[in-house]
């Protein structure tokens, strides 16, 4: 008999203390290079802050909201 799947819980990132940012860093990561992926994401957040003069986390959340579908499509 198989054991039940234990869901992996993603820890929030160090800088913004947000789980969605940590998940995004994990998606950007290639070949296990998390420090490189973290530098890329935080660098992009710094650019967002320079250009918009707004909090980058708010803009990130809005971008994720705009990218997600409004309805779930089931086959």
C-alpha positions as CSV (number, residue, x, y, z in Angstrom):
1,X,0.0,0.0,0.0
2,X,1.3,3.4,-0.9
3,X,1.7,6.3,1.5
4,X,-0.3,9.4,0.9
5,X,1.4,12.2,-0.9
6,X,2.8,14.8,1.5
7,X,2.4,18.2,-0.1
8,X,5.6,20.3,-0.3
9,X,5.2,23.6,1.5
10,X,7.2,26.5,-0.1
11,X,8.8,28.8,2.4
12,X,8.5,32.6,1.7
13,X,11.4,34.4,0.2
14,X,13.9,36.2,2.4
15,X,13.5,39.8,1.2
16,X,9.7,40.3,0.7
17,X,8.4,37.4,2.9
18,X,6.0,36.3,0.2
19,X,5.3,32.8,-1.0
20,X,4.3,33.8,-4.5
21,X,7.7,35.5,-5.0
22,X,9.4,32.3,-3.7
23,X,7.4,30.2,-6.2
24,X,8.3,32.6,-9.0
25,X,12.0,32.3,-8.1
26,X,11.7,28.5,-8.2
27,X,10.1,28.8,-11.7
28,X,12.9,31.0,-12.9
29,X,15.6,28.7,-11.5
30,X,17.4,26.5,-14.0
31,X,19.7,23.6,-13.1
32,X,19.4,24.2,-9.3
33,X,21.0,27.6,-9.4
34,X,18.7,29.4,-6.9
35,X,21.1,32.3,-6.1
36,X,21.2,33.2,-9.8
37,X,17.4,33.1,-10.1
38,X,17.1,35.1,-6.9
39,X,19.5,37.8,-8.3
40,X,17.5,37.9,-11.6
41,X,14.1,38.4,-9.8
42,X,15.3,40.9,-7.3
43,X,17.2,42.8,-10.0
44,X,13.9,43.0,-12.0
45,X,12.1,44.2,-8.9
46,X,14.8,46.9,-8.5
47,X,14.2,48.0,-12.1
48,X,10.5,48.1,-11.5
49,X,11.0,50.3,-8.4
50,X,13.2,52.7,-10.3
51,X,10.9,53.1,-13.3
52,X,7.5,53.2,-11.6
53,X,8.4,54.7,-8.1
54,X,5.9,52.1,-6.7
55,X,6.3,49.1,-4.5
56,X,7.5,46.2,-6.8
57,X,5.5,43.6,-4.8
58,X,2.2,45.3,-5.6
59,X,3.1,45.4,-9.4
60,X,4.1,41.8,-9.2
61,X,0.8,40.7,-7.6
62,X,-1.1,42.7,-10.2
63,X,0.9,41.1,-13.0
64,X,0.1,37.6,-11.6
65,X,-3.5,38.5,-11.3
66,X,-3.7,39.7,-14.9
67,X,-1.9,36.5,-16.1
68,X,-4.2,34.1,-14.4
69,X,-7.4,33.0,-16.1
70,X,-10.7,34.2,-14.8
71,X,-12.5,30.8,-15.1
72,X,-11.1,27.3,-14.6
73,X,-11.5,25.2,-17.7
74,X,-12.2,21.5,-17.0
75,X,-11.9,19.0,-19.8
